[in-house]
Amino acid sequence: MNKDTYSKSEIDLKLQNLENKVDSQFTLLNERLESSTKHILSETKNMLNELQLAQYKERETERKATNKWFIGLLVTIGIALFKLFFP
């Protein structure tokens, strides 16, 4: 014969079991979200570090080129002044 009624303790036990399952699933979901967030933040930090390094290298290249132009300009002005004062 099929039992159509449940006692209060059986209902409480089933609800407690359901609550435990839901809590464990939310805990698992929260851990996964935290892990994903940490991974995304780590990847973003790595990308920003790579970008910063690339920008630093580009600035160094530009600085070297500017120094070469400046030295060339000084040499040219020096030669022009030398020819002007010592013809």
C-alpha positions in Angstrom: 0.0 0.0 0.0 1.3 3.4 -1.0 1.8 5.9 1.9 0.1 9.2 1.1 1.1 11.1 4.3 4.4 12.0 5.8 5.2 12.8 9.4 6.6 16.1 10.4 10.0 14.6 11.1 10.1 13.0 7.7 9.3 16.4 6.0 11.8 18.2 8.2 14.5 15.6 7.3 13.7 15.9 3.5 13.8 19.7 3.7 17.1 19.6 5.7 18.6 17.3 3.1 17.4 19.6 0.3 18.8 22.6 2.1 22.2 20.9 2.5 22.3 20.0 -1.2 21.4 23.6 -2.2 24.0 25.0 0.2 26.7 22.7 -1.1 25.9 23.6 -4.7 26.0 27.4 -3.8 29.3 26.8 -2.0 30.7 25.0 -5.1 29.4 27.8 -7.4 31.0 30.4 -5.2 34.3 28.6 -5.2 34.2 28.3 -9.0 33.4 32.0 -9.3 36.3 33.0 -7.0 38.6 30.8 -8.9 37.5 32.2 -12.2 37.8 35.7 -10.9 41.3 35.1 -9.6 42.3 33.6 -13.0 40.9 36.5 -14.9 42.6 39.0 -12.7 45.9 37.1 -13.0 45.6 37.0 -16.8 44.7 40.8 -16.9 47.7 41.6 -14.7 50.0 39.5 -17.0 48.6 41.3 -20.0 49.2 44.7 -18.4 52.7 43.8 -17.4 53.4 42.7 -21.0 51.9 46.0 -22.3 54.0 48.0 -19.9 57.2 46.2 -20.9 56.4 46.8 -24.6 55.8 50.5 -23.9 59.0 50.7 -22.0 60.9 49.1 -24.9 59.3 51.5 -27.4 60.2 54.5 -25.2 63.8 53.3 -25.0 63.9 52.9 -28.8 62.5 56.4 -29.3 64.9 57.8 -26.7 67.9 56.3 -28.5 66.7 57.6 -31.9 66.2 61.1 -30.4 69.7 61.0 -28.9 71.2 60.1 -32.2 69.4 62.9 -34.0 70.5 65.4 -31.2 74.1 64.3 -31.5 74.0 64.5 -35.3 72.5 68.0 -35.0 75.2 69.1 -32.5 77.9 67.7 -34.8 76.4 69.5 -37.8 76.2 72.8 -35.9 79.7 72.3 -34.7 81.0 71.7 -38.2 79.1 74.8 -39.5 80.5 77.0 -36.7 84.0 75.6 -37.3 83.8 76.5 -41.0 82.3 79.9 -40.1 85.1 80.9 -37.7 87.9 79.0 -39.4 87.4 79.3 -43.2 
